[in-house]
Amino acid sequence: MELDKLFGLPAHPLIVHAAVVLLPMAAVGLVVVAALPRARRAYAPLVLAIALGAVVMVFLAQRSGEAFEERVRENELVERHTELGETMLPRAIAPAVVAAGITALAWWRPARARAGSGAITVAAVVLAVLAGASATWKVVEVGHSGSKAAWSATVDGD
């Protein structure tokens, strides 16, 4: 699947922005539904949908990046961005897996237990923070390297 253009523009910069928005949004939502057991049943499926959307956008960003890489001048910054981008998908999948677990927990646990098992809440929060922070950090790192690669030829300076 070659994903090169959308609406006559390079697809990669357009798709990347969806991933950059959805992944941190999923991370924040994940921590909220992990920390607030009473919010899980209502909001965990929404967080899961956002996290899955982020995974799809990261995958499409990688595919469109491969096509876009063929059109840009190869340099050290582009190579660095490509290397970092190749490590993004597993980091995007982690919050989706945790969101799926929290969603399952909300829907399949008995109502009286759902409201408050402290150990489960602590474990959910720890997993949510680890997965969300890791994914958010990586998307910032990859995005920053892409910005440097894109703007280095256009603007003088660092």
KOLZARO-521110 format. One line per 2 residues: number of its first residue (from 0); their letters; for each residue x, y, z of N, C-alpha, C. Coordinates in steps of 0.001 Angstrom, whole numbers, plus 500000, padded with zeros to 6 digits. Last residue first. Layout:
BEGIN
NUM = A = X,Y,Z,X,Y,Z,X,Y,Z ~ ...
***
This chain:
BEGIN
157 = DG = 519690,526261,514372,519774,524878,514857,518761,524071,514118 ~ 519892,528172,511266,519969,528013,512730,520038,526562,513097
155 = DV = 517598,529026,508671,518958,528963,509194,518917,528836,510714 ~ 515104,527027,507198,515415,528091,508156,516848,527921,508638
153 = TA = 515119,524900,505361,514343,526101,505095,514780,527287,505952 ~ 516431,522708,506202,516810,523211,504876,516139,524564,504590
151 = SW = 515174,522243,508646,516604,522530,508603,517045,523120,507275 ~ 512495,521470,508600,512806,522891,508631,514284,523210,508519
149 = AA = 512506,518659,508475,511736,519454,507515,512202,520906,507447 ~ 514119,517874,510610,514464,517459,509251,513758,518330,508214
147 = KS = 512718,519000,512757,514093,519427,512484,514492,519075,511058 ~ 510352,517524,512511,510336,518982,512347,511728,519516,512035
145 = GS = 511321,514970,513082,510731,515253,511773,510679,516742,511488 ~ 512099,515298,515726,513122,514960,514727,512602,515217,513315
143 = HG = 509592,515815,516844,510648,516834,516899,511728,516559,515854 ~ 508297,513362,516402,507800,514598,515788,508854,515696,515765
141 = VE = 509826,511667,518012,509751,511438,516561,509305,512711,515849 ~ 509336,512882,520537,510699,512689,520038,510711,512514,518515
139 = VV = 506542,512708,520711,507205,514019,520768,508602,513919,520174 ~ 506216,509967,520648,505615,510754,519572,506212,512167,519544
137 = KW = 507606,509259,523012,508106,508808,521712,507507,509640,520582 ~ 506010,510417,525008,507410,510808,524864,507934,510464,523472
135 = TA = 503638,508974,524553,503661,510433,524369,505095,510924,524185 ~ 504430,506362,525166,503919,506682,523829,503990,508183,523555
133 = SA = 505203,506684,527874,506139,506158,526882,505709,506537,525461 ~ 502816,507573,529033,504010,508429,529039,505019,507986,527992
131 = GA = 501125,505324,528567,500805,506654,528044,502011,507572,527974 ~ 502434,503220,529922,502130,503118,528488,501892,504493,527884
129 = LV = 502642,504335,532575,503809,503841,531838,503556,503808,530327 ~ 499958,504973,533165,500989,506021,533169,502211,505574,532369
127 = AL = 498747,502435,532966,498294,503549,532130,499358,504643,532040 ~ 500092,500963,534940,500181,500561,533530,499790,501702,532597
125 = VV = 499271,502490,537191,500699,502312,536876,500875,501934,535407 ~ 496465,502202,537049,497088,503533,536949,498560,503407,536573
123 = AA = 496179,499434,537401,495700,500075,536172,496350,501437,535975 ~ 497233,499141,539996,497873,498468,538856,497467,499109,537538
121 = VT = 495336,500675,541420,496759,501042,541442,497485,500417,540249 ~ 492995,499195,540870,493107,500597,540454,494564,501040,540406
119 = IA = 493620,496782,542095,493372,496820,540648,493503,498247,540126 ~ 493817,497598,544746,494980,497012,544075,494816,497050,542556
117 = GS = 491168,498542,545322,492333,499418,545346,493542,498881,544602 ~ 488164,498159,543863,489309,497384,544313,490577,498217,544177
115 = GA = 485578,499671,543251,486684,500087,544016,487828,499220,544413 ~ 483526,499189,541454,483613,500511,542057,484891,500743,542827
113 = RA = 483615,496503,540803,484084,497489,539827,484338,498838,540487 ~ 482338,495102,542761,483805,495060,542741,484371,496144,541831
111 = RA = 479673,495605,542139,480159,495952,543471,481689,495970,543517 ~ 479462,494641,539457,479279,496063,539773,479857,496431,541133
109 = PR = 481968,492328,538312,480699,492609,538990,480642,494066,539450 ~ 483588,492920,535172,483673,492731,536622,482315,493006,537244
107 = WW = 483245,493562,532519,483066,492183,532931,483225,491921,534425 ~ 483634,496290,532016,482425,495640,531516,482201,494243,532068
105 = AL = 486070,497044,533155,484850,497816,533449,483593,497060,533072 ~ 487826,495212,532003,487645,495242,533448,486335,495937,533811
103 = AT = 487712,496038,529350,487232,494705,529718,486954,494633,531216 ~ 488920,498541,529658,487557,498444,529148,486952,497093,529510
101 = IG = 491445,497758,530510,490617,498557,531416,489158,498521,530969 ~ 492299,496383,528195,492216,495710,529491,491321,496449,530467
99 = AA = 492255,498436,526319,491409,497253,526122,491241,496497,527439 ~ 494207,500108,527403,492816,500580,527305,491854,499417,527102
97 = VV = 496448,498485,527017,496033,498826,528383,494581,499310,528384 ~ 496448,498480,524209,496332,497212,524946,495860,497477,526377
95 = AP = 496799,501193,523696,495593,500521,523199,495371,499206,523942 ~ 499346,501707,524780,498150,502300,525403,496846,501650,524931
93 = AI = 500866,499955,522904,500816,499734,524352,499615,500417,525018 ~ 500872,500994,520308,500034,499832,520606,499862,499650,522119
91 = AR = 502773,502965,520343,501375,503353,520141,500426,502214,520503 ~ 505077,501489,520624,504748,502447,521681,503299,502916,521560
89 = PL = 505097,500087,518184,504912,499362,519458,504534,500280,520618 ~ 505421,502414,516381,504215,501577,516411,504062,500764,517703
87 = MT = 508007,503670,516556,506800,504296,517104,505631,503338,517290 ~ 510323,502979,515330,510117,502459,516688,508795,502919,517295
85 = EG = 510415,504344,512957,510258,502891,512887,510012,502266,514258 ~ 511014,506916,513774,509658,506603,513338,509392,505110,513274
83 = LE = 513775,506751,514176,512882,506944,515320,511449,506553,514967 ~ 514609,506425,511501,514946,505431,512523,514014,505539,513727
81 = TH = 513624,508812,510366,513163,507516,509872,513424,506422,510916 ~ 515129,510707,511751,513673,510705,511866,513095,509352,511432
79 = RE = 517688,510025,510802,517386,509943,512246,515870,509873,512461 ~ 517405,510618,508061,517714,509254,508496,517363,509051,509970
77 = VL = 516987,513356,508226,515925,512506,507670,516148,511057,508105 ~ 519484,514139,509236,518262,514408,509994,517088,513550,509512
75 = EN = 521294,513375,507214,521391,512771,508541,520114,512967,509353 ~ 519388,513054,504149,520450,513624,504965,520401,512971,506347
73 = ER = 517897,513056,500989,518385,512235,502109,519499,512983,502830 ~ 515235,515004,499969,516684,514843,499926,517152,514116,501180
71 = VR = 512181,513236,499311,512979,514288,499942,514455,513966,499839 ~ 510881,511081,498227,510741,512365,497542,511601,513464,498139
69 = EE = 511145,508907,499860,511666,508786,498500,511661,510121,497752 ~ 509720,509704,502073,511183,509651,502164,511823,509563,500780
67 = FA = 507083,509252,501378,507580,510635,501404,509105,510674,501413 ~ 506868,506507,501722,506665,507082,500392,507260,508485,500318
65 = EG = 507356,506377,504472,508197,505623,503545,508083,506183,502130 ~ 505254,507924,505413,506634,508393,505592,507597,507672,504675
63 = SR = 503085,506323,504970,503208,507536,504159,504610,508123,504271 ~ 503683,504348,506907,503562,503998,505481,503742,505238,504601
61 = QA = 503661,505880,509268,504855,505139,508872,504824,504818,507385 ~ 501041,506812,509204,502148,507776,509174,503442,507091,508764
59 = LF = 499635,504439,509482,499537,505185,508219,500644,506229,508089 ~ 500416,503832,512148,500711,502908,511053,500674,503635,509707
57 = VM = 499337,506075,513420,500787,505833,513475,501191,504891,512346 ~ 496610,505649,512884,497280,506844,512353,498802,506701,512388
55 = VV = 496158,503259,514299,495938,503308,512848,496684,504496,512242 ~ 496697,504185,516891,497497,503098,516311,497371,503110,514791
53 = AG = 494652,506081,517181,496050,506513,517210,496961,505452,516594 ~ 492433,504407,517186,492592,505392,516113,494030,505893,516026
51 = LA = 492911,503149,519615,492965,502359,518376,493108,503279,517158 ~ 492543,505357,521314,493839,504670,521279,493985,503829,520015
49 = IA = 489842,505913,520814,490858,506931,520510,492236,506274,520397 ~ 488704,503523,521768,488510,503931,520371,489554,504967,519947
47 = LV = 489480,503666,524482,489941,502568,523630,489818,502930,522155 ~ 488023,505899,525255,489489,505950,525311,490079,504845,524435
45 = LP = 485460,504795,524945,485857,505967,524162,487374,506092,524116 ~ 485502,502726,526864,485360,502401,525437,485751,503564,524518
43 = AY = 485847,504327,529264,486910,503430,528801,486731,503022,527332 ~ 483526,505754,530001,484544,506397,529184,485654,505484,528670
41 = AR = 481676,504152,531436,481207,505164,530484,482297,505603,529512 ~ 483266,502479,533006,482230,501895,532145,481779,502894,531079
39 = RA = 485034,504338,534411,485495,503330,533448,484411,502869,532487 ~ 484310,505978,536415,484261,506540,535059,484560,505491,533985
37 = RP = 484800,504594,538718,483397,504896,538385,483238,505482,536984 ~ 487632,504528,538888,486869,503323,538541,485421,503602,538143
35 = LA = 489941,506521,537957,488566,506731,538418,487687,505545,538028 ~ 492380,505716,536886,492359,506274,538240,490946,506418,538809
33 = AV = 491738,504856,534321,492424,503945,535235,492277,504413,536676 ~ 490616,507081,533173,489752,505915,533391,490420,504873,534292
31 = VV = 492958,508781,533265,491697,509155,533917,490832,507925,534186 ~ 494808,507411,531690,495106,507646,533100,493826,507994,533859
29 = LG = 493426,507545,529239,493762,506261,529840,494055,506409,531326 ~ 493390,510241,528626,492135,509541,528900,492369,508221,529607
27 = VA = 496148,510568,528141,495490,511293,529234,494178,510596,529616 ~ 496461,508851,525911,497260,508670,527124,496612,509356,528321
25 = AM = 494753,509930,523996,494485,508584,524513,495232,508368,525827 ~ 496146,512317,523598,494770,512365,524077,494376,511008,524664
23 = PL = 498585,511398,522536,498562,512001,523879,497142,512103,524454 ~ 497356,510299,520062,498130,509491,521009,498209,510133,522401
21 = LV = 496017,512351,518607,495288,511218,519189,496081,510470,520259 ~ 498002,514212,517749,496882,514632,518598,496273,513434,519326
19 = VA = 499766,512709,516257,500307,513580,517295,499206,514071,518242 ~ 498071,511535,514370,498738,510698,515374,499233,511533,516548
17 = AH = 497390,513834,512913,496341,513049,513573,496954,512166,514665 ~ 499863,514587,511900,499197,515456,512863,498052,514748,513575
15 = VI = 500438,512594,510056,501219,512682,511283,500504,513532,512329 ~ 498833,513188,507874,498511,512035,508714,499213,512119,510066
13 = LP = 500175,515444,506802,498767,515512,507184,498408,514396,508163 ~ 502788,514596,506214,502575,515660,507209,501115,515765,507662
11 = HA = 502074,512393,504292,502762,512201,505572,502535,513337,506573 ~ 500956,513197,501855,500109,512601,502889,500784,512586,504265
9 = PL = 501373,516181,500065,502037,515004,500634,501235,514477,501828 ~ 498297,516964,498301,499408,517333,499175,500112,516066,499659
7 = GF = 496026,516188,496967,497083,516818,496186,498291,517248,496994 ~ 494571,514820,498892,494087,516123,498420,495165,516908,497674
5 = LK = 497404,513096,499673,496022,513310,500069,495635,514724,499629 ~ 499906,510756,498538,499263,512071,498533,497828,511996,499042
3 = DL = 500919,508148,499264,501802,509241,498886,501144,510609,499027 ~ 501052,505099,500169,500260,506248,500588,501124,507481,500399
1 = EM = 500854,501976,498925,501634,503207,498793,500729,504391,499119 ~ 500837,498826,500000,500000,500000,500000,500884,501241,500000
***
